[in-house]
């Protein structure tokens, strides 16, 4: 699986309500049963867009907002995805274009429709996740219909343009729309709406927490941490700020600090958003048993479809990482029973099907995912399945998927998002190796997580710099995180440096842990291990 971040974890609908639309948030002590789900953990736990000119944009100065037209979102999704595919047509030829030119082309092609009508996905997918995740309030947002909720907020803000809580809620709604709908054009809109809220009420914790969420979504994790800390000074119980603080510390590689932040968050606001983060912190440290226990407790306490879908998917990802494919498929089935269009569950199910040997179902599933959401993770996974299948035309099909990764990267950078980690991971195996190393080095300069260490190690390896790569490969596996890709990369690099014993150990560990971790990588790991065993 690609790196699992906590950006998309659901959050409750209370911190970010506009003041006039509902009761004040309840504190940790007022929520019944909150600590029970975390008891097994010792009471602790855890895009990418372009802007475009359009009339009467919400959050732009003091201009009244323009609601998104009802019923147009699905059609716009088709237009946006088609534009990306047209821009990326020709596979490898697309990668020959300069990235700056690519970004401009995509900005024109994509934002022409997507910005105006507000979305990139049909109404069902990810909406329930937003109802829990977004803390979006009022009305339609509380029912989980993100697009209708945004339209309702826009109408409300036309009538009440000085409602700072409404502006902060709208900003968070745009962040959620960018994340769940693959529409990064919403990030600049979110920034303007949140700034408007702070202009009206300087220092309000809702907008500061929204800025933290926006920074995290753009992969500006130092900024996310700074904004979260500012929000918590204003309101120590702001759930979004508490959770984003954990996210930022995890992504910066500050795992001890992240664990402490998770303990603090659980003391103040126990519930599904905190428990899932707590579990991930433990997973990164190799404590799978605790991670699983906390997630199972969280799932038992979940009632909203959004929470069920998210936590069940997290359990599916955890099981998949351990090579427990049947268990993973069971969790994904439960997630999809709660939300049959939940993208992470659809992608996870396809990966588990591929690892289980059902490649036809996996290809079909990922084709359906990328038809609506051409994002890097599923695009690379589908491309590798095509390469592994090797039927007539599959190599060209794979090239098309990798070209779309380049297109997404250009679009994300045009909107101010940091995509260096995604670029490094995809380009090292399926693109420009020098660009992979440049991106990996840039990301390592910003943060020292296990994922950035692995990306830099692999980028150095594919550029023939294995001696330099080895310390980073060791660092990626140093926390005990059970990740077959990391073990595979370390084994390959050790083999290249002449450490055959270490190579055998780590290649075998990768295949023992998760023998289907990658259609191409697992095959190469088996070949390398066989060669090493033959040399003994």
C-alpha positions in Angstrom: 0.0 0.0 0.0 1.1 3.6 -0.4 2.0 5.6 2.6 -1.0 5.8 4.9 -1.5 9.3 6.3 -4.1 10.5 8.8 -5.3 13.3 6.6 -8.6 11.7 5.9 -9.6 10.5 9.3 -13.1 11.4 10.3 -13.8 14.1 12.8 -16.9 14.8 14.6 -19.4 17.6 13.8 -19.0 19.9 16.7 -15.9 22.0 16.9 -16.6 23.8 13.7 -20.2 24.7 13.8 -21.1 28.3 13.1 -22.0 29.7 16.5 -25.6 30.4 15.6 -26.5 27.0 14.2 -26.1 24.6 17.1 -25.0 24.0 20.7 -21.5 24.5 21.9 -19.1 21.5 21.7 -19.3 19.2 24.6 -16.1 18.5 26.5 -14.5 15.2 26.9 -16.1 14.7 30.3 -19.6 15.2 29.0 -19.3 12.5 26.3 -20.5 9.1 27.6 -18.4 6.1 26.7 -15.6 8.1 25.2 -12.9 6.5 27.3 -14.2 3.0 26.9 -13.1 2.6 23.3 -9.6 3.8 24.2 -9.2 1.8 27.4 -7.3 -0.9 25.7 -4.8 1.7 24.6 -4.2 3.0 28.0 -6.4 6.0 27.3 -4.4 7.3 24.5 -4.5 7.9 20.7 -4.5 9.3 16.5 -4.3 17.6 -3.4 -3.3 19.9 -4.7 -5.1 22.3 -6.8 -5.1 25.2 -9.1 -7.0 28.4 -8.8 -9.0 29.8 -11.6 -11.0 33.0 -12.3 -14.7 32.7 -11.7 -17.5 35.0 -10.7 -18.3 35.8 -7.1 -16.0 33.2 -5.4 -16.8 32.6 -1.8 -14.1 34.0 0.5 -12.7 36.5 -2.0 -12.6 39.7 -0.1 -16.1 40.8 0.9 -17.9 39.3 -2.2 -21.1 37.4 -1.5 -20.7 33.7 -2.2 -22.2 31.9 -5.2 -23.7 28.5 -4.4 -22.8 25.5 -6.5 -25.6 24.6 -8.9 -27.5 21.6 -7.8 -27.2 18.4 -9.8 -24.1 19.4 -11.8 -21.4 17.7 -9.8 -21.5 14.3 -11.4 -21.3 15.7 -14.9 -18.5 18.0 -13.9 -16.6 15.0 -12.6 -16.7 13.3 -15.9 -15.5 16.5 -17.7 -12.7 17.0 -15.2 -11.4 13.4 -15.4 -11.8 13.5 -19.2 -9.7 16.7 -19.3 -7.0 15.1 -17.3 -7.0 12.0 -19.5 -6.9 14.1 -22.7 -4.0 16.1 -21.2 -2.2 12.9 -20.4 -3.0 11.1 -23.6 0.0 9.5 -25.2 1.6 8.0 -22.1 5.3 8.5 -22.2 5.0 11.4 -24.6 3.3 13.3 -21.8 6.3 12.8 -19.5 8.5 14.6 -22.0 6.6 17.8 -21.4 8.1 20.3 -19.0 6.3 20.1 -15.7 5.6 23.9 -15.7 3.9 23.7 -19.1 2.0 20.6 -17.9 0.7 22.5 -14.9 -0.6 25.3 -17.0 -2.3 23.0 -19.4 -4.0 21.1 -16.6 -5.0 24.3 -14.9 -6.8 25.4 -18.0 -8.3 22.0 -18.7 -9.4 21.1 -15.2 -10.4 24.3 -13.5 -12.5 25.5 -16.4 -15.3 23.3 -15.2 -14.4 22.1 -11.8 -14.0 25.4 -10.1 -17.2 26.8 -11.3 -19.6 24.1 -10.1 -17.8 22.7 -7.2 -16.7 19.2 -7.2 -15.0 16.3 -8.7 -17.0 13.2 -7.7 -20.5 11.9 -7.8 -22.6 12.7 -4.8 -22.3 9.4 -2.9 -18.6 8.8 -2.7 -17.0 9.9 0.5 -20.0 12.0 1.6 -20.6 10.1 4.7 -16.9 10.3 5.5 -17.2 14.0 5.3 -20.2 14.1 7.6 -18.0 12.6 10.4 -14.7 14.0 9.1 -15.6 17.5 8.3 -17.2 18.8 11.4 -18.9 20.9 8.8 -22.4 21.9 10.1 -25.1 23.1 9.6 -28.1 21.4 8.0 -27.1 19.4 4.9 -23.5 19.1 6.0 -24.7 17.4 9.2 -26.5 14.9 7.0 -23.4 14.2 5.1 -24.3 15.7 1.7 -21.2 17.8 1.2 -22.2 19.6 -2.0 -25.6 20.5 -0.8 -24.1 21.6 2.5 -21.7 23.9 0.8 -24.5 25.4 -1.2 -26.5 25.9 2.0 -23.5 27.6 3.6 -23.0 29.9 0.7 -26.6 30.9 0.8 -26.4 31.5 4.5 -23.2 33.6 4.1 -24.9 35.8 1.5 -27.5 36.6 4.1 -25.0 36.7 7.0 -21.7 37.8 5.5 -20.2 38.6 8.9 -20.7 35.1 10.4 -17.0 34.2 11.0 -18.0 30.7 12.1 -19.8 30.1 8.8 -16.7 31.2 6.8 -14.5 28.9 8.8 -16.9 26.1 8.2 -17.0 26.8 4.5 -13.2 26.8 4.4 -13.1 23.4 6.0 -15.8 22.2 3.6 -13.6 23.1 0.7 -10.6 21.2 2.2 -12.9 18.2 2.5 -14.2 18.6 -1.0 -10.6 18.7 -2.3 -9.6 15.6 -0.4 -12.7 13.4 -1.0 -13.4 14.5 -4.6 -10.0 14.8 -6.0 -10.6 18.5 -6.7 -7.5 20.4 -5.6 -8.8 23.7 -7.0 -10.7 24.0 -3.7 -7.6 24.6 -1.6 -7.2 28.2 -2.7 -10.9 28.8 -2.0 -10.5 27.2 1.4 -7.6 29.5 2.1 -9.6 32.6 1.2 -12.7 31.5 3.3 -10.5 30.9 6.4 -8.7 34.2 6.0 -12.1 35.9 5.8 -13.2 34.2 9.0 -10.0 35.5 10.7 -10.5 39.0 9.3 -14.0 39.0 11.0 -12.9 37.4 14.2 -9.1 37.5 14.7 -7.7 34.5 16.4 -10.8 32.4 16.4 -9.9 28.7 17.0 -12.3 27.4 14.3 -10.5 29.2 11.5 -7.0 28.4 13.0 -7.9 24.7 13.1 -9.2 25.0 9.6 -5.9 26.5 8.5 -4.1 23.6 10.2 -6.2 21.1 8.2 -5.6 23.0 5.0 -1.8 23.0 5.6 -1.8 19.3 6.3 -3.8 18.6 3.2 -1.2 20.5 1.2 1.5 18.5 3.0 2.9 21.6 4.7 3.3 19.8 8.0 5.3 22.4 9.9 2.6 24.9 9.0 -0.1 22.5 10.1 1.6 22.0 13.5 2.0 25.8 13.9 -1.7 26.5 13.1 -2.9 23.6 15.3 -0.8 24.9 18.3 -2.3 28.4 17.8 -5.8 27.0 17.7 -5.2 25.0 20.9 -4.1 28.1 22.7 -7.5 29.5 22.0 -9.4 26.3 22.7 -7.6 23.3 24.1 -10.6 21.1 23.3 -10.8 21.9 19.5 -10.9 18.4 18.1 -9.7 19.2 14.6 -6.7 21.0 16.0 -5.9 18.1 18.4 -6.1 15.6 15.6 -4.2 17.7 13.0 -1.4 18.2 15.6 -1.0 14.4 15.8 -1.1 14.1 12.0 1.6 16.8 11.6 3.9 15.2 14.2 3.5 11.8 12.6 4.3 13.1 9.1 7.3 15.0 10.5 8.6 11.7 11.9 8.4 12.9 15.5 6.8 9.7 16.7 7.4 10.1 20.4 5.8 13.6 20.3 2.9 12.2 18.3 2.3 9.5 20.9 2.2 12.2 23.6 -0.1 14.3 21.5 -2.4 11.3 21.1 -2.5 10.8 24.9 -3.5 14.5 25.3 -6.1 14.3 22.6 -7.7 11.2 24.2 -7.8 12.9 27.6 -9.6 15.9 26.1 -11.7 14.5 23.2 -11.9 10.7 23.2 -13.6 9.2 20.2 -13.1 7.7 16.7 -10.9 10.5 15.3 -8.4 10.2 18.2 -8.5 6.4 18.5 -7.6 5.9 14.8 -4.7 8.2 15.1 -3.6 6.4 18.3 -3.7 3.1 16.4 -1.6 4.4 13.6 1.1 5.8 15.9 1.4 2.3 17.4 1.4 0.6 14.0 4.3 2.8 13.0 6.2 1.6 16.0 5.5 -2.1 15.1 2.9 -2.6 17.8 0.3 -4.1 15.5 -1.6 -5.8 18.4 -2.4 -2.6 20.1 -3.2 -0.9 16.8 -5.7 -3.6 16.0 -7.2 -3.7 19.4 -7.8 0.1 19.4 -9.3 0.0 15.9 -11.6 -2.9 16.9 -12.8 -0.9 19.9 -13.3 2.1 17.7 -15.3 0.2 15.2 -17.5 -1.2 18.0 -18.2 2.3 19.2 -18.8 3.7 15.7 -22.4 4.3 14.7 -22.4 6.8 11.8 -21.8 5.2 8.4 -18.8 7.6 7.9 -17.1 6.3 11.1 -17.8 2.6 10.3 -16.5 3.0 6.7 -13.3 4.8 7.9 -12.4 2.5 10.8 -13.3 -0.7 8.9 -11.0 0.5 6.1 -8.2 1.2 8.6 -8.6 -2.3 9.9 -8.5 -3.6 6.3 -5.3 -1.7 5.6 -3.7 -3.0 8.8 -4.6 -6.6 7.9 -3.4 -6.2 4.4 0.0 -4.9 5.6 0.3 -8.2 7.6 -0.6 -10.3 4.6 -4.0 -11.3 6.1 -5.9 -10.9 2.8 -9.1 -12.7 3.8 -9.4 -10.7 6.9 -8.7 -7.5 5.0 -11.4 -8.3 2.5 -13.9 -8.8 5.3 -13.1 -5.4 6.7 -13.4 -3.8 3.3 -16.8 -5.5 2.8 -18.0 -4.0 6.1 -16.7 -0.6 5.1 -18.5 -0.8 1.7 -21.7 -2.0 3.4 -21.7 1.3 5.3 -20.7 3.4 2.2 -20.6 1.5 -1.1 -18.7 4.3 -2.8 -16.0 4.9 -0.2 -12.9 5.3 -2.3 -10.2 4.0 0.2 -12.2 0.8 0.7 -12.7 0.3 -3.0 -9.0 0.7 -3.6 -8.0 -1.4 -0.6 -10.4 -4.2 -1.7 -8.8 -4.2 -5.2 -5.3 -4.4 -3.7 -6.3 -7.3 -1.5 -8.0 -9.1 -4.4 -4.7 -8.7 -6.4 -2.7 -10.1 -3.5 -5.1 -13.0 -3.1 -4.6 -13.9 -6.8 -7.9 -12.6 -8.1 -6.2 -10.2 -10.6 -9.2 -9.9 -12.9 -11.4 -8.5 -10.1 -8.5 -6.3 -9.0 -8.1 -4.8 -12.4 -11.8 -4.2 -12.8 -12.0 -2.6 -9.4 -9.1 -0.3 -9.9 -10.3 0.7 -13.4 -13.6 1.8 -11.8 -11.7 3.7 -9.1 -9.4 5.6 -11.5 -12.2 6.3 -13.9 -13.6 8.7 -11.3 -10.6 9.4 -9.2 -7.3 9.5 -11.2 -5.1 9.8 -8.1 -1.5 8.5 -7.8 -2.0 5.5 -5.6 -4.6 3.7 -7.6 -3.1 4.8 -10.9 0.3 3.2 -10.1 -1.4 0.1 -8.7 -3.4 -0.3 -11.9 -0.4 0.4 -14.1 1.6 -2.3 -12.3 -1.3 -4.8 -12.6 -1.3 -4.2 -16.4 2.4 -4.7 -16.6 2.2 -7.9 -14.6 -0.6 -9.2 -16.7 1.3 -8.5 -19.9 -1.6 -8.9 -22.4 -1.6 -7.2 -25.8 -1.8 -3.4 -25.2 -1.1 -3.7 -21.4 2.2 -2.0 -21.6 0.6 1.0 -23.3 -2.2 1.0 -20.8 0.3 1.0 -17.9 2.1 4.0 -19.5 -1.2 5.9 -19.6 -1.7 5.4 -15.9 1.8 6.6 -15.1 1.3 9.6 -17.4 -1.8 10.5 -15.4 0.3 10.5 -12.2 2.5 13.2 -13.9 -0.7 15.1 -14.8 -2.0 15.0 -11.2 1.4 16.1 -9.9 1.5 19.1 -12.1 -2.0 20.1 -11.1 -1.3 19.7 -7.4 1.9 21.8 -7.6 0.0 24.5 -9.5 -2.3 24.8 -6.5 0.5 25.2 -4.0 0.5 21.6 -2.7 3.8 19.7 -2.0 3.9 16.5 -4.0 7.5 15.6 -3.6 6.9 12.3 -1.8 4.3 11.2 -4.3 6.6 12.2 -7.2 9.6 10.4 -5.7 7.7 7.2 -5.1 6.1 7.1 -8.6 9.1 8.4 -10.6 11.6 6.0 -9.1 9.9 3.0 -10.6 7.9 4.5 -13.5 9.3 7.8 -14.5 12.3 10.1 -14.4 14.8 8.7 -11.9 16.7 12.0 -11.5 13.4 13.7 -10.8 12.7 11.0 -8.2 15.9 11.7 -6.4 15.4 15.5 -6.5 12.0 15.1 -5.1 13.0 12.7 -2.4 15.9 14.9 -1.3 13.6 17.9 -1.1 11.1 16.0 1.0 13.8 14.7 3.3 15.0 18.2 3.8 11.5 19.0 5.1 10.7 16.0 7.2 12.4 12.8 8.5 9.6 10.2 8.6 10.0 6.5 7.8 8.2 7.1 4.5 10.6 9.9 3.4 13.6 7.8 4.5 12.3 4.9 2.4 11.6 7.1 -0.6 15.1 8.7 -0.5 16.7 5.3 -0.1 14.9 3.9 -3.1 15.5 7.0 -5.2 19.2 6.8 -4.5 19.2 3.1 -5.4 17.6 3.5 -8.8 20.2 6.2 -9.5 23.0 3.7 -8.7 24.0 5.2 -5.3 23.5 2.2 -3.1 26.1 2.9 -0.5 24.5 6.3 0.1 21.1 4.7 0.1 21.7 2.1 2.8 21.6 4.3 5.9 18.2 5.6 4.8 16.9 2.1 4.1 18.0 1.1 7.6 16.3 4.2 9.1 13.1 3.4 7.3 12.9 0.1 9.1 14.3 1.3 12.4 11.0 1.9 14.2 9.7 -1.6 13.8 7.0 -0.6 11.3 5.9 -3.8 9.6 5.9 -2.7 5.9 6.9 -5.2 3.2 7.9 -2.5 0.7 10.4 -1.0 3.1 11.9 -4.5 3.8 12.0 -5.2 0.1 13.8 -2.0 -0.7 16.3 -2.6 2.1 17.0 -6.1 0.9 17.6 -5.0 -2.7 19.9 -2.2 -1.6 21.8 -4.6 0.7 22.3 -7.0 -2.2 23.6 -4.2 -4.3 26.1 -3.2 -1.6 27.3 -6.8 -1.3 25.6 -7.7 2.0 24.0 -10.9 0.8 23.1 -12.1 4.3 21.2 -8.9 5.0 19.6 -9.0 1.6 18.3 -12.6 2.2 17.0 -11.6 5.6 15.0 -8.6 4.5 13.8 -10.0 1.2 12.5 -13.1 3.0 10.9 -10.9 5.7 9.1 -8.9 3.1 7.7 -11.9 1.4 6.8 -13.6 4.7 5.0 -10.6 5.9 3.0 -9.6 2.8 3.8 -11.8 -0.2 1.5 -9.8 -2.5 2.7 -6.3 -1.4 3.2 -5.3 -5.1 2.5 -7.1 -8.4 6.0 -6.2 -9.7 8.0 -5.7 -6.5 6.9 -9.1 -5.0 7.9 -10.9 -8.2 11.3 -9.2 -8.2 11.8 -10.0 -4.5 11.1 -13.7 -5.2 13.6 -13.7 -8.1 16.3 -11.9 -6.1 15.8 -14.2 -3.1 16.0 -17.3 -5.4 19.3 -16.0 -6.9 20.7 -15.3 -3.4 19.8 -18.8 -2.2 21.4 -20.3 -5.2 24.6 -18.5 -4.5 25.0 -19.9 -0.9 
